[in-house]
Amino acid sequence: MTDFSRTRALFHIPAGTIYLDGNSLGPLPIAAKERVARMMAEEWGGQLIKGWNGAGWFMQPRTIGNRIGKLIGAPEGTVVMGDTLSIKVHQALASALELNPERKVVLSDSGNFPSDLYIAQGLLKSLGRGHVLKVVEPEEVGAAIDESVAVLMLTEVDYRTGRLHDMKALTGRAHAAGALAVWDLAHSAGALPIDVTAAAADFAVGCTYKYLNGGPGAPAFIYVAPRHLETARPVLSGWLGHAAPFAFDLDYRPGAGIDRMRCGTPPVIALAALDAALDAWEGVDMADVRRQSIRLCDLFIREVEARCADLTLNSPRDGAARGSQVSFRHPEGYAIMQALIARGVIGDFRAPDAIRFGFTPLYIGEAEVMGAVEILADIMTKRLWDKAEFKRKAAVT
């Protein structure tokens, strides 16, 4: 049984704050401060460029990738770190399309994170080979998978509503139709049990600054199924994905296995912070996390609906059909969230009208849930959100 009182002590939450936005940016792991300081002083400061070998910087993308792999059901040597999630989406989709060259349709849904769709639009336009991006409603994905689809590209958990796709079932349908499957795990890695091997995913990508608590701008990861490791061509043929980067050949030769998905120089300081953040998962059972997450989300939904009649649930009511987040709708959602933040309850807003809350059992419990409900009910009952200061839009919502 996971000891959530132990994991709670591993994070810094500012006094007077109820933090329900770990689905957007995880809080600071206390150990990350010391780890980064030590890396900068002893490794960068003490070893200078020798740190690439002496401190293991060069191998960080693989060693930390293996740690991520344990959380998503990936075999050792199939996950590598580096660059941003958008770049990893580009890599995965481009490689998948080349593995299925006779087909021209990329199938996604309207619940996919817009950035993934932007990447797909740009890539398909650049290829100039008649590919099309087909976007359907989330509920229509299964029926839309047919023999025209080259790649199914989905985010497992809808960033707006928390709606959860069945990765195994949809991947199975894609394979039966001759398509490949690319999964974005940004809103599910660290939030619920994932097994890319059992689901037979072809590629998977994800960020590490949400439920994995790697810090703002923390590097992304990419998983490539073992069956594709030696055949997937890295379209972004970066220096560190070369078979022998320090031979300085003028022609590109892809590295062996997952190393071919390396691209640019790894962000060593950010990877040090992420490595420390991943220590929090030692001794944590993802099944326990999932059960507690559903319990906290259910409690929040029940209490909010009982006390805030003006808010409309925007998430699946069934916990098994939902990730680890809940959203409610209101025409003045932005102002309501700003009023909450002013009272120390931090969630976020997603256009056009959704207030969104993440529930992360590693550091959130029933007391925080009930405290947030009390403040939200007060704001709604007294219309405390109806002030000009709460309606001024900031750059980040």
C-alpha positions in Angstrom: 0.0 0.0 0.0 1.4 3.4 -1.0 2.2 5.8 1.8 0.9 9.1 0.5 1.9 10.9 3.7 5.5 10.0 2.8 5.1 11.3 -0.8 3.4 14.5 0.4 6.5 15.4 2.4 8.6 15.2 -0.8 7.0 18.3 -2.3 7.1 22.0 -1.6 3.6 23.6 -1.6 3.6 27.3 -0.5 1.8 27.9 2.8 -1.9 28.8 2.3 -2.0 27.2 -1.1 -4.3 24.4 -2.3 -2.6 23.2 -5.5 -4.9 21.6 -8.0 -3.0 22.3 -11.1 -0.5 19.4 -11.2 -2.1 18.4 -14.5 -0.5 21.5 -16.0 2.7 22.0 -13.9 3.7 19.8 -11.0 5.0 21.4 -7.8 8.7 21.6 -6.8 10.1 18.3 -5.5 12.2 19.3 -2.5 15.0 17.0 -3.6 15.3 18.7 -7.0 16.7 21.9 -5.4 19.6 20.1 -3.8 20.1 17.9 -6.9 20.3 20.8 -9.3 22.5 22.8 -6.9 24.9 19.8 -6.6 25.0 19.3 -10.3 25.8 22.9 -11.0 28.5 23.2 -8.3 30.1 19.7 -8.4 29.5 18.6 -11.9 29.4 21.7 -14.1 31.5 23.8 -11.7 33.9 21.1 -10.7 34.2 19.0 -13.8 33.5 21.5 -16.6 33.2 19.7 -19.9 34.5 16.5 -18.4 31.0 16.1 -17.0 29.8 14.7 -20.3 31.7 11.5 -19.4 32.6 11.8 -15.7 29.1 12.8 -14.5 27.1 10.7 -17.1 25.5 13.7 -18.8 25.8 12.1 -22.3 23.9 9.0 -21.2 21.1 10.9 -19.2 18.6 10.7 -22.0 18.8 6.9 -21.9 19.1 6.3 -18.2 16.2 8.7 -17.3 14.3 7.3 -20.3 14.5 3.9 -18.7 13.0 5.3 -15.5 10.1 6.8 -17.4 9.7 3.5 -19.1 9.0 1.7 -15.9 6.0 4.1 -15.4 4.5 3.5 -18.8 5.1 -0.3 -19.2 8.0 0.1 -21.7 10.9 -2.3 -21.9 14.4 -1.0 -21.1 16.0 0.7 -24.1 12.8 1.8 -25.7 12.4 5.3 -24.2 14.7 8.3 -24.6 14.5 11.8 -23.3 15.1 15.2 -24.9 13.7 18.2 -26.7 10.1 19.3 -26.3 6.9 17.4 -26.6 6.1 19.1 -29.9 9.4 17.8 -31.4 8.7 14.3 -30.1 5.2 14.3 -31.7 6.8 15.4 -34.9 9.4 12.6 -34.7 6.8 9.9 -33.9 4.3 10.9 -36.5 6.8 11.3 -39.3 8.4 8.0 -38.5 5.0 6.3 -38.4 3.9 7.7 -41.7 7.1 6.4 -43.4 6.4 3.0 -42.0 3.0 3.1 -43.7 3.8 4.8 -47.0 0.9 3.8 -49.1 -1.7 5.5 -47.0 -2.5 9.2 -46.7 -4.8 9.8 -43.7 -3.8 10.8 -40.2 -6.8 10.3 -37.9 -7.1 12.3 -34.7 -9.9 13.8 -32.6 -11.1 17.2 -31.4 -10.1 16.4 -27.9 -6.4 16.1 -28.9 -4.2 18.8 -27.6 -4.1 21.5 -30.3 -0.3 21.6 -30.4 -0.3 18.0 -31.7 -2.8 18.9 -34.4 -0.6 21.9 -35.3 2.4 19.6 -35.7 0.5 17.2 -37.8 -0.8 20.0 -40.1 2.7 21.5 -40.6 4.3 18.1 -41.2 1.7 17.0 -43.7 1.9 20.3 -45.6 5.7 20.0 -45.7 5.6 16.5 -47.0 3.4 17.6 -49.9 2.3 14.1 -50.8 -1.4 14.4 -50.5 -1.7 13.5 -46.8 -4.7 14.7 -44.9 -5.5 15.2 -41.3 -9.0 13.9 -40.4 -10.3 15.1 -37.0 -13.5 13.6 -35.6 -15.3 13.8 -32.2 -13.7 11.6 -29.5 -16.7 9.3 -29.4 -16.4 8.8 -33.2 -12.7 7.7 -33.3 -13.4 3.9 -33.3 -15.9 4.0 -36.1 -13.6 6.3 -38.2 -10.7 3.8 -38.3 -10.7 2.2 -41.7 -8.3 1.0 -44.4 -7.5 4.6 -45.5 -5.9 5.5 -42.2 -2.1 5.4 -42.1 -1.7 6.6 -38.5 -4.0 7.0 -35.5 -2.7 9.9 -33.4 -4.4 10.5 -30.1 -3.9 12.0 -26.7 -5.0 9.4 -24.1 -6.6 11.9 -21.7 -8.5 14.8 -23.1 -6.9 18.0 -21.8 -10.2 19.8 -21.4 -12.5 17.2 -19.9 -10.3 14.4 -18.7 -12.1 11.9 -21.0 -10.0 8.8 -21.2 -9.5 6.8 -24.4 -9.1 3.0 -24.3 -5.5 2.8 -25.7 -5.5 -1.0 -26.0 -8.9 -1.2 -27.8 -8.3 1.6 -30.2 -4.7 0.5 -31.0 -6.1 -3.0 -31.7 -8.7 -1.5 -34.1 -6.0 0.5 -35.8 -3.7 -2.5 -36.3 -6.6 -4.6 -37.6 -7.2 -1.9 -40.2 -3.5 -1.8 -41.1 -2.8 1.5 -39.4 -0.1 2.5 -36.8 -0.9 4.2 -33.5 0.9 7.2 -31.9 -0.2 8.0 -28.4 0.4 11.3 -26.4 0.6 10.5 -22.7 1.1 14.1 -21.5 -2.0 14.0 -19.3 -1.7 10.3 -18.3 1.9 9.5 -17.5 2.1 9.6 -13.7 -1.6 9.9 -13.3 -2.8 6.4 -14.1 -1.4 3.0 -14.9 -0.1 2.7 -18.4 1.2 -0.3 -20.3 2.3 0.6 -23.8 3.5 -3.0 -24.3 0.2 -4.6 -23.4 -1.6 -2.0 -25.5 0.8 -2.7 -28.5 1.3 1.1 -29.1 3.7 1.7 -32.0 4.9 5.1 -30.6 4.2 7.1 -27.5 5.3 10.5 -26.4 4.8 12.7 -23.3 6.0 15.6 -21.3 7.4 15.4 -17.8 6.4 18.7 -16.2 2.8 17.7 -15.3 2.2 14.6 -13.2 5.9 13.7 -13.3 6.9 17.0 -11.7 10.1 17.7 -13.7 9.7 21.5 -13.7 8.7 24.1 -16.2 10.0 23.2 -19.7 11.2 19.8 -18.5 12.2 17.6 -21.5 9.8 15.2 -23.2 10.1 11.5 -23.9 9.5 9.2 -26.9 8.8 5.5 -26.8 9.3 3.3 -29.9 8.0 -0.3 -29.9 10.8 -2.8 -30.1 9.5 -4.1 -33.4 10.1 -0.6 -35.0 13.4 0.3 -33.2 15.7 -0.6 -36.1 13.4 0.4 -39.0 11.9 3.7 -37.8 13.7 6.5 -39.6 14.4 9.7 -37.5 13.2 12.5 -39.8 14.8 15.0 -37.5 18.3 13.6 -38.0 20.1 15.4 -35.3 23.8 15.1 -34.3 23.2 13.0 -31.2 21.0 10.6 -33.1 23.9 9.7 -35.3 25.4 6.2 -35.1 28.8 7.7 -34.2 28.3 11.4 -33.4 31.9 12.0 -32.5 33.2 10.5 -35.7 31.9 13.7 -37.3 30.9 12.0 -40.5 29.4 14.4 -43.1 26.6 11.9 -43.9 23.9 10.9 -41.4 23.7 7.3 -40.2 20.9 6.6 -37.6 22.0 5.3 -34.3 21.1 1.8 -33.0 17.7 1.4 -31.4 16.1 4.2 -29.4 19.3 6.3 -29.7 18.2 7.2 -33.2 15.4 9.3 -31.7 17.9 11.6 -29.9 18.2 14.9 -31.6 19.7 17.9 -30.0 22.1 18.3 -27.0 20.3 17.1 -23.9 19.2 19.7 -21.3 21.5 18.5 -18.5 20.3 20.8 -15.7 16.6 20.1 -16.5 17.3 16.4 -16.6 19.0 16.6 -13.2 15.8 18.1 -11.8 13.7 15.4 -13.5 15.9 12.6 -12.2 15.4 13.9 -8.6 11.6 14.2 -9.2 11.4 10.6 -10.4 12.7 9.5 -7.0 9.2 10.3 -5.6 7.8 7.3 -7.5 10.0 4.8 -5.8 7.7 2.6 -3.7 4.6 4.0 -5.3 2.0 1.6 -6.7 0.2 3.1 -9.7 -2.9 1.1 -8.9 -3.0 2.9 -5.5 -2.6 6.3 -7.2 -5.4 5.5 -9.6 -7.8 4.4 -6.8 -7.1 7.5 -4.7 -7.3 9.8 -7.7 -10.8 8.5 -8.6 -11.9 8.8 -5.0 -10.7 12.4 -4.8 -12.2 13.4 -8.1 -15.5 11.8 -7.2 -15.6 13.6 -3.9 -14.9 16.9 -5.6 -17.6 16.4 -8.2 -20.2 15.4 -5.6 -19.5 18.3 -3.3 -19.3 21.0 -6.0 -22.5 19.8 -7.6 -24.2 19.9 -4.2 -23.1 23.5 -3.5 -22.5 25.2 -6.8 -25.6 24.9 -8.9 -24.4 27.4 -11.5 -21.4 25.1 -12.5 -21.9 22.4 -15.1 -19.8 19.2 -15.0 -17.6 19.0 -18.1 -15.9 15.7 -17.3 -17.1 12.0 -17.4 -19.0 11.2 -14.2 -17.6 7.6 -14.3 -14.1 7.6 -12.7 -13.0 4.7 -14.9 -13.7 6.9 -18.0 -11.7 9.8 -16.7 -8.1 10.7 -16.2 -7.0 12.5 -13.0 -8.6 15.8 -13.6 -12.1 17.4 -13.5 -13.5 20.5 -15.2 -16.7 22.5 -14.8 -18.2 25.0 -17.2 -19.5 28.5 -16.6 -19.7 31.5 -18.9 -17.5 33.4 -16.5 -15.1 30.6 -16.0 -12.0 32.8 -16.4 -13.1 35.2 -13.7 -14.1 32.4 -11.3 -10.6 30.8 -11.6 -8.9 34.1 -11.0 -11.0 34.6 -7.9 -10.1 31.1 -6.7 -6.4 31.8 -7.3 -6.6 35.0 -5.3 -7.9 32.9 -2.4 -5.1 30.3 -2.7 -6.8 27.6 -4.7 -4.8 27.1 -7.9 -6.4 25.5 -10.9 -6.5 26.8 -14.5 -8.9 27.9 -17.2 -9.3 26.5 -20.7 -11.3 28.4 -23.3 -14.0 28.9 -23.9 -15.6 28.4 -20.5 -13.9 25.6 -18.5 -12.3 25.7 -15.0 -10.0 22.8 -14.6 -8.6 21.0 -11.6 -6.0 18.3 -11.3 -6.0 15.7 -8.5 -2.5 14.3 -7.7 -2.6 11.9 -4.7 1.2 12.2 -4.2 0.6 15.5 -2.5 -3.2 16.1 -2.5 -5.7 14.6 -0.1 -9.3 14.9 1.1 -8.5 17.9 3.3 -7.4 19.9 0.2 -10.4 18.8 -1.8 -12.8 19.9 0.9 -10.9 23.2 1.4 -11.1 24.0 -2.3 -14.8 23.2 -2.3 -15.5 25.6 0.6 -13.7 28.4 -1.2 -15.3 27.7 -4.5 -18.8 27.6 -3.0 -18.2 30.9 -1.2 -17.1 32.5 -4.5 -20.1 31.2 -6.4 -22.7 32.0 -3.7 -21.5 35.5 -3.2 -20.6 36.2 -6.8 -17.1 37.2 -5.7 -15.8 36.5 -9.1 -17.8 39.5 -10.5 -15.0 42.0 -10.3 -13.1 43.8 -13.1 -9.7 42.6 -11.7 -10.7 39.0 -12.2 -11.8 39.5 -15.8 -8.6 41.0 -17.1 -7.0 38.2 -19.2 -3.3 37.3 -18.6 -1.0 35.9 -21.2 -1.2 32.4 -19.7 -4.6 31.1 -18.5 
